[in-house]
Amino acid sequence: MLSLKFFPLPAAIGLLLLAFMTGACFGSFINCIQLRVKDKKSVLGRSECPNCGHRLGFFELIPVFSYLFLRGKCKNCREKISPRYFLAELCFGLAWALTVAFFGWQWLTLEYLVLFTVLCAEALWDLDIFKVPDTLHILAILNFLIFLPTHPEPLKRLLWGALAGLIYALAILVLSLIMDKVYKKESIGGADIKLLFVLGLYFGWKSMLLLLILSCFIGLLLAAVFKAGLQKTFPFIPALVVSAFICAVWAERFIGWYMSLFDLGAHTH
């Protein structure tokens, strides 16, 4: 891995800014596609103001910064534009910049850039309509397979990843079926279970356990934000996405530290 600390500071800052803007562009594009599909509009054509139909010019299409410069209003009609545009671009941009910052310059960085772009898209769909197209899960699986040869022991990674994904997905599926019976409503969405299989491919069974625990805590926070009780649906995929990023960065170090506690205990006896 070529860490960013080996780059001159101006070059490192420039690379992170480039990563942020590229991610934000993807965020802007995916957000636009999602909204048009939701409203049953054509995904082709230039971007326009959702209020007055004004076609946006170049300086109105710069991700994140255009929203800030225009103070969240259309240049033409001065009506407020939904902050979801800004937030989507910001989240995608941060996902790209942080991935490059943590993983440096290596094949894994590119693999994670694609993965977290797909995951952020899934979170966006879940937040908006509580449904996620299967196409996104398939893209994440294809990304895993494409980059599989760049990992040591790719066949072992594939087999253990598939096994971990199946175990966790089936376990949560059984739990959801039981909860559905108890609460007389859908407790865990099918997209959540499919995503667990996908994440199992990437992270394996050890990191997945940590990911599930983290996602439960983050999910509780989301439930509080959405004021969701047992009778109200709230999006869980964003919690899985945030947990996946945390595990990608820190899971191995955390697991290593945790296992070392048992080694230390063994030496004290």
C-alpha positions as CSV (number, residue, x, y, z in Angstrom):
1,M,0.0,0.0,0.0
2,L,1.2,3.5,-0.9
3,S,0.0,5.6,2.0
4,L,-0.8,9.3,1.5
5,K,1.8,10.2,4.1
6,F,4.4,9.5,1.5
7,F,3.0,12.2,-0.7
8,P,4.0,15.9,-0.4
9,L,1.3,17.7,1.6
10,P,-0.1,19.7,-1.4
11,A,-0.3,16.5,-3.5
12,A,-2.1,14.7,-0.7
13,I,-4.6,17.5,-0.3
14,G,-5.1,17.7,-4.0
15,L,-5.7,13.9,-4.2
16,L,-8.2,14.0,-1.4
17,L,-10.0,17.0,-2.9
18,L,-10.1,15.2,-6.3
19,A,-11.6,12.1,-4.5
20,F,-14.2,14.2,-2.7
21,M,-15.3,16.0,-5.9
22,T,-15.4,12.7,-7.9
23,G,-17.5,11.1,-5.2
24,A,-19.8,14.1,-4.9
25,C,-20.3,14.0,-8.7
26,F,-21.4,10.3,-8.4
27,G,-23.7,11.3,-5.5
28,S,-25.3,14.1,-7.6
29,F,-25.8,11.7,-10.5
30,I,-27.2,8.8,-8.5
31,N,-29.5,11.1,-6.5
32,C,-30.8,12.6,-9.8
33,I,-31.4,9.1,-11.3
34,Q,-33.1,7.9,-8.1
35,L,-35.5,10.9,-8.1
36,R,-36.3,10.6,-11.7
37,V,-37.0,6.8,-11.5
38,K,-39.2,7.5,-8.4
39,D,-41.2,10.1,-10.3
40,K,-41.3,7.9,-13.4
41,K,-39.5,10.4,-15.5
42,S,-36.8,9.8,-18.1
43,V,-33.3,9.5,-16.8
44,L,-32.0,11.3,-19.9
45,G,-31.8,15.1,-20.3
46,R,-30.2,18.0,-18.5
47,S,-30.7,18.8,-14.9
48,E,-33.3,21.4,-14.0
49,C,-34.8,23.1,-11.0
50,P,-37.6,20.9,-9.5
51,N,-39.7,24.1,-8.9
52,C,-39.6,26.2,-12.1
53,G,-38.0,23.8,-14.6
54,H,-35.0,26.2,-15.1
55,R,-32.2,24.3,-16.8
56,L,-29.1,24.4,-14.7
57,G,-25.9,26.0,-16.1
58,F,-22.3,24.8,-15.4
59,F,-21.8,26.9,-12.2
60,E,-25.1,25.6,-10.8
61,L,-24.0,22.0,-11.3
62,I,-20.8,22.0,-9.2
63,P,-21.5,19.4,-6.5
64,V,-21.8,20.7,-2.9
65,F,-20.3,24.1,-3.7
66,S,-23.1,25.3,-6.0
67,Y,-25.7,24.6,-3.2
68,L,-23.6,26.6,-0.7
69,F,-22.9,29.5,-3.1
70,L,-26.6,29.8,-4.0
71,R,-27.7,29.4,-0.4
72,G,-29.9,26.4,-1.3
73,K,-32.0,28.4,-3.7
74,C,-32.7,28.3,-7.4
75,K,-30.8,31.0,-9.3
76,N,-33.9,31.7,-11.4
77,C,-37.0,31.5,-9.2
78,R,-35.2,31.8,-5.8
79,E,-37.3,29.0,-4.4
80,K,-35.6,26.7,-1.8
81,I,-34.1,23.5,-3.1
82,S,-34.3,20.4,-1.0
83,P,-31.2,19.8,1.2
84,R,-31.2,16.2,0.1
85,Y,-29.2,17.2,-3.0
86,F,-26.5,18.8,-0.9
87,L,-26.5,16.0,1.7
88,A,-26.3,13.2,-1.0
89,E,-23.3,14.9,-2.7
90,L,-21.6,15.6,0.7
91,C,-22.0,11.9,1.8
92,F,-20.7,10.4,-1.4
93,G,-17.9,12.9,-1.5
94,L,-16.9,12.1,2.1
95,A,-17.1,8.4,1.4
96,W,-14.6,8.7,-1.4
97,A,-12.2,11.1,0.4
98,L,-12.2,9.0,3.6
99,T,-11.6,5.8,1.6
100,V,-8.6,7.3,-0.1
101,A,-7.3,8.8,3.1
102,F,-7.5,5.5,5.1
103,F,-6.5,3.0,2.4
104,G,-4.0,5.0,0.3
105,W,-3.0,3.9,-3.2
106,Q,-3.8,0.2,-3.8
107,W,-6.2,-2.1,-5.5
108,L,-8.3,-2.4,-2.3
109,T,-8.9,1.4,-2.4
110,L,-10.5,1.1,-5.8
111,E,-12.5,-1.9,-4.7
112,Y,-13.8,0.0,-1.7
113,L,-14.6,3.1,-3.7
114,V,-16.9,1.1,-6.0
115,L,-18.4,-0.8,-3.0
116,F,-19.1,2.3,-0.9
117,T,-20.6,4.1,-3.9
118,V,-23.0,1.2,-4.4
119,L,-23.7,1.1,-0.6
120,C,-24.4,4.8,-0.4
121,A,-26.8,4.5,-3.4
122,E,-28.6,1.7,-1.5
123,A,-28.8,3.9,1.6
124,L,-30.3,6.7,-0.5
125,W,-33.0,4.4,-1.9
126,D,-33.8,3.0,1.5
127,L,-34.1,6.4,3.1
128,D,-36.4,7.6,0.4
129,I,-38.8,4.7,-0.4
130,F,-37.7,1.8,1.8
131,K,-36.8,-0.3,-1.2
132,V,-33.5,-1.1,-2.9
133,P,-33.2,-2.4,-6.5
134,D,-31.6,-5.8,-6.8
135,T,-29.3,-4.3,-9.4
136,L,-27.3,-2.6,-6.7
137,H,-26.7,-5.9,-4.8
138,I,-25.6,-7.5,-8.1
139,L,-23.2,-4.6,-8.8
140,A,-21.6,-5.1,-5.4
141,I,-21.2,-8.8,-5.9
142,L,-19.7,-8.3,-9.4
143,N,-17.3,-5.8,-7.8
144,F,-16.2,-8.4,-5.3
145,L,-15.6,-11.0,-8.0
146,I,-13.7,-8.6,-10.3
147,F,-11.3,-7.6,-7.5
148,L,-11.0,-11.1,-6.0
149,P,-7.8,-11.9,-7.9
150,T,-6.1,-8.9,-6.3
151,H,-6.4,-10.6,-2.8
152,P,-4.1,-13.4,-1.4
153,E,-5.8,-16.8,-1.6
154,P,-8.8,-15.6,-3.7
155,L,-10.5,-19.0,-3.7
156,K,-10.4,-19.2,0.1
157,R,-11.7,-15.6,0.4
158,L,-14.6,-16.5,-1.9
159,L,-15.6,-19.6,-0.1
160,W,-15.3,-18.2,3.4
161,G,-17.0,-14.9,2.3
162,A,-19.9,-16.8,0.7
163,L,-20.3,-19.0,3.8
164,A,-20.3,-16.0,6.1
165,G,-22.8,-14.2,4.0
166,L,-25.1,-17.2,3.9
167,I,-24.9,-17.8,7.7
168,Y,-25.6,-14.2,8.7
169,A,-28.3,-13.7,6.0
170,L,-30.1,-16.9,6.9
171,A,-29.8,-16.2,10.7
172,I,-31.4,-12.7,10.2
173,L,-34.0,-14.1,7.9
174,V,-35.1,-16.7,10.5
175,L,-35.1,-13.9,13.1
176,S,-37.2,-11.7,10.9
177,L,-39.8,-14.4,10.2
178,I,-40.2,-14.9,14.0
179,M,-40.5,-11.2,14.6
180,D,-43.0,-10.9,11.7
181,K,-45.2,-13.5,13.5
182,V,-44.9,-11.7,16.8
183,Y,-45.5,-8.1,15.7
184,K,-47.8,-9.0,12.7
185,K,-45.8,-6.8,10.4
186,E,-42.6,-6.9,8.3
187,S,-39.8,-6.4,10.8
188,I,-36.7,-6.7,8.6
189,G,-36.8,-5.9,4.9
190,G,-35.7,-8.3,2.2
191,A,-33.1,-5.8,0.9
192,D,-31.5,-5.7,4.4
193,I,-31.0,-9.5,4.4
194,K,-29.7,-9.5,0.8
195,L,-27.2,-6.7,1.8
196,L,-26.0,-8.8,4.7
197,F,-25.0,-11.6,2.3
198,V,-23.2,-9.1,0.2
199,L,-21.3,-7.6,3.2
200,G,-20.5,-11.2,4.3
201,L,-18.6,-11.7,1.1
202,Y,-16.4,-8.7,1.7
203,F,-15.8,-8.9,5.5
204,G,-16.0,-12.5,6.6
205,W,-17.6,-13.9,9.7
206,K,-15.5,-12.2,12.3
207,S,-15.9,-8.7,11.1
208,M,-19.5,-9.3,10.3
209,L,-20.3,-10.0,13.9
210,L,-18.8,-6.6,14.8
211,L,-20.7,-5.0,11.9
212,L,-24.0,-6.4,13.1
213,I,-23.4,-5.2,16.7
214,L,-22.5,-1.7,15.4
215,S,-25.4,-1.5,13.0
216,C,-27.8,-2.3,15.9
217,F,-26.5,0.6,17.9
218,I,-26.5,2.9,14.9
219,G,-30.0,1.6,14.0
220,L,-31.3,2.6,17.4
221,L,-30.0,6.1,16.9
222,L,-31.7,6.2,13.5
223,A,-34.9,5.0,15.0
224,A,-34.7,7.9,17.5
225,V,-34.1,10.3,14.7
226,F,-37.0,9.0,12.7
227,K,-39.1,8.7,15.9
228,A,-39.8,5.1,14.9
229,G,-41.3,2.6,17.4
230,L,-42.4,-0.9,16.8
231,Q,-45.2,0.3,14.7
232,K,-43.3,2.5,12.3
233,T,-40.8,1.5,9.6
234,F,-37.4,3.1,9.5
235,P,-34.5,2.6,7.1
236,F,-31.9,0.2,8.4
237,I,-29.5,0.0,5.4
238,P,-27.9,3.4,6.3
239,A,-26.9,1.8,9.6
240,L,-25.4,-1.2,7.8
241,V,-23.5,1.1,5.4
242,V,-21.9,3.2,8.2
243,S,-21.0,0.1,10.1
244,A,-19.5,-1.4,7.0
245,F,-17.2,1.6,6.6
246,I,-16.2,1.5,10.2
247,C,-15.4,-2.3,9.9
248,A,-13.5,-1.8,6.7
249,V,-11.2,0.6,8.5
250,W,-10.9,-0.7,12.1
251,A,-12.3,-4.2,12.3
252,E,-9.1,-6.1,11.9
253,R,-7.3,-3.9,14.5
254,F,-10.2,-4.2,16.9
255,I,-10.4,-8.0,16.5
256,G,-6.6,-8.3,17.0
257,W,-6.8,-6.2,20.1
258,Y,-9.7,-8.1,21.5
259,M,-8.0,-11.5,20.9
260,S,-4.8,-10.3,22.5
261,L,-6.7,-9.8,25.7
262,F,-7.2,-13.6,25.9
263,D,-3.5,-14.2,25.2
264,L,-2.6,-11.8,27.9
265,G,-5.0,-13.6,30.3
266,A,-3.5,-16.9,29.4
267,H,0.1,-15.7,30.2
268,T,-1.0,-14.4,33.6
269,H,-2.0,-17.9,34.8
